[in-house]
Amino acid sequence: MKKNRNQYFPLLAVFSTLLLAGCSGTAMEQSASAQTAKPRPTATQNTNSNANVSNANSTTSNSNAAKTLRDPDVVYVPTPQEVVDEMLRMAKVKEGDVLYDLGSGDGRIPITAAKRFKIRAVGIEINPVRIEEANRNAAENKVTDLVKFRNADLFESDFSEATVVTLYLLPSLNEKLRPKLLRELKPGTRIVSHAFRMGDWEPEKSAEVNGKMIYFWRVPERSNK
Ligand SMILES: C[S@@+](CC[C@H](N)C(=O)[O-])C[C@H]1O[C@@H](n2cnc3c(N)ncnc32)[C@H](O)[C@@H]1O
């Protein structure tokens, strides 16, 4: 009997970590570093013997061609729909915008933006399982003409055409991303982050939705100095 209970302990530990990941950024961070410390095959590697670990620059928008890149920097936790709605409202998304969600998960932010505002939207996501799910969701919502998902590392991607960027990553990832955002995005581009700030870059606006924080910045004009 005692031996049997011990067998379940690793399963219980994984389950508790996933529960916590839904609740706090710290747990998301710990869970992500656990993933990095112990690389394990993704679902694609398990089921497809042809799957290769590929170059992080690879950008593929079709689910059939989705490739395994490297371990995600943060685990997948979806943004609640009411928070998605407020993020888009805070960014004042409008016709003509191009929205990029960096680390797009199941695609809910680009899909909601395309459905509601008829704008073009792109999701960049490192996990091919999420890319497949996002492509299915885009098809179900009939927005495949407006929404594309790229299986790529956001830190290696070109998102300079964006007029709106959405994030739900981690404080440390937001800080790491900040120089790229400021260097490559056009002045005036709006950035909205669920839950996490961006170091000492003070947000222009913030709001709380059901206990979840949202922060807003605008890329400033470049100084000539
Ligand atoms: C907390 S989830 C947010 C998902 C979605 N943006 C949302 O708000 O519902 C973060 C996502 O980022 C992805 N991710 C982590 N590191 C990444 C990287 N370096 N490049 C692209 N995606 C990454 C994860 O696989 C995960 O799906």
The ligand as a Tripos MOL2 file, in Angstrom:
@<TRIPOS>MOLECULE
LIG
   27    29     1     0     0
SMALL
NO_CHARGES

@<TRIPOS>ATOM
      1 C1          1.3790   33.0490  -20.3270 C.3       1 LIG1
      2 S1          1.1450   32.3890  -21.9810 S.3       1 LIG1
      3 C2          0.1700   33.7000  -22.7360 C.3       1 LIG1
      4 C3         -0.6420   33.2050  -23.9420 C.3       1 LIG1
      5 C4         -1.4920   34.3040  -24.6180 C.3       1 LIG1
      6 N1         -0.6700   35.4240  -25.0210 N.3       1 LIG1
      7 C5         -2.5850   34.7870  -23.7140 C.2       1 LIG1
      8 O1         -2.4080   35.8830  -23.1360 O.co2     1 LIG1
      9 O2         -3.5920   34.0790  -23.5430 O.co2     1 LIG1
     10 C6          2.7870   32.6470  -22.6940 C.3       1 LIG1
     11 C7          3.0140   31.9420  -24.0200 C.3       1 LIG1
     12 O3          4.2960   32.3190  -24.5070 O.3       1 LIG1
     13 C8          4.8760   31.1980  -25.1620 C.3       1 LIG1
     14 N2          6.3340   31.4200  -25.1970 N.ar      1 LIG1
     15 C9          7.2210   31.2650  -24.1890 C.ar      1 LIG1
     16 N3          8.4610   31.6110  -24.5910 N.ar      1 LIG1
     17 C10         8.3610   32.0050  -25.8830 C.ar      1 LIG1
     18 C11         9.2910   32.4900  -26.8390 C.ar      1 LIG1
     19 N4         10.5940   32.6590  -26.5380 N.pl3     1 LIG1
     20 N5          8.8430   32.7890  -28.0770 N.ar      1 LIG1
     21 C12         7.5260   32.6250  -28.4030 C.ar      1 LIG1
     22 N6          6.6070   32.1680  -27.5350 N.ar      1 LIG1
     23 C13         7.0010   31.8760  -26.2840 C.ar      1 LIG1
     24 C14         4.4330   30.0210  -24.3080 C.3       1 LIG1
     25 O4          4.5120   28.8060  -25.0130 O.3       1 LIG1
     26 C15         2.9970   30.4280  -23.9510 C.3       1 LIG1
     27 O5          2.0720   29.9230  -24.8780 O.3       1 LIG1
@<TRIPOS>BOND
     1     1     2 1
     2     2     3 1
     3     2    10 1
     4     3     4 1
     5     4     5 1
     6     5     6 1
     7     5     7 1
     8     7     8 2
     9     7     9 1
    10    10    11 1
    11    11    12 1
    12    11    26 1
    13    12    13 1
    14    13    14 1
    15    13    24 1
    16    14    15 ar
    17    14    23 ar
    18    15    16 ar
    19    16    17 ar
    20    17    18 ar
    21    17    23 ar
    22    18    19 1
    23    18    20 ar
    24    20    21 ar
    25    21    22 ar
    26    22    23 ar
    27    24    25 1
    28    24    26 1
    29    26    27 1
@<TRIPOS>SUBSTRUCTURE
     1 LIG1         1 GROUP 0 **** ****
